[in-house]
Amino acid sequence: MTIRAEHEIHQRRKGRNVGVGLMLAAFVVLILALTFVKITSGDFEMPRIEEGQ
Amino acid sequence: MTDVSYQSQPQEAEASLGDYFALLKPRVMQLVVFTAVVGLLAAPAQVHPVIAFASILFVAIGAGASGALNMWWDADIDGVMRRTSKRPIPAGKVTPDEAKVLGFALSGMSVMMLALSANMLAAFLLAFTIFFYLVIYSMWLKRLTPQNIVIGGAAGAFPPVIGWVIATGSMSIEPWLMFALILMWTPPHFWALALFMKSDYDDAGVPMLTVTHGRKSTRKHIFAYTIPLVILAVGTAFTSIGGPVYLFVALVLNALFLKGAYDIWCRDEAQAEADDYKVEKSVFRLSLWYLFLHFGAILVEALLPAAWGIWA
């Protein structure tokens, strides 16, 4: 049996949940942008792996 | 039993997202963001806009986290004081535990993310600021000494230093001048407020200077703290973050502020009550513009081309 969001409490919490969801999505986009900027900047170096390891 | 039937009796005053946001003290965050941005832009280094934006955001979140932790710790005081009685915890919308968890979680997240987006020194300074505001100020000295405001001002003074360190990765004298400006500005600003919000601090039992040393002494303290503030604020014009625009702004504002502080010192309670604390209220309002315009002038100097004769 599926649980349906028909209780009033779901309505009240919907705004809060949508807000948290949007903030998490924005955080993901921010991390993506930061990562892109960091790895495309001039001073970024990949860690070197010693030969034979 | 479904989750719906289990939670069929929800809280009357269930918190909205806005209530959790209010825990972060948005007005304090505005000041933190502004002064940190000024510190970042006044620094002699270029930062990628994405890194600058993310870093300032993490500083703002860290400041908000310390605000939530302060509200958790001071919930008893906030409930008594008229100015703070509508905050989410005394209003019954958010529990103290929720504020504590949110505060600690955002503190950890903001410090770690600032270390990744900017550098370790900036992250350390943010962590120290949160520690200072929560432990040194809120937990320890706020309820112990009438100099609490002076110490609390130090926590609010760190953001421009953090902004500078985000850009440069190192320290120098200029961000500490901005630090000192906020530090010295805080006591006259808050004591002017305490003079006309008088019953609040008395009722809460916070050892505000007005309660412990009396109102006459508070008036003297406001003037005494204003003198070094004026010297510092005008003197900053002749450093690398100052310039003619800053000097002009500083001369006007400090003349007005010194006059206001002198007027407060010369008045007694009878005069103040007769005109409903007109001078104290106007000095408090001026103090808000005072800090905003000083940092605005530093920002203007940073954004103008460096071709200013003796300041170049």
Interface residues (C-beta under 8 A of the other chain):
Chain A: I3 E6 H7 E8 I9 H10 R12 R13 G15 R16 G19 V20 L30 A33 L34 F36 V37 K38 S41
Chain B: T2 D3 V4 Q7 S8 P10 E14 A15 S16 L17 H48 V50 I51 A54 L57 L116 S117
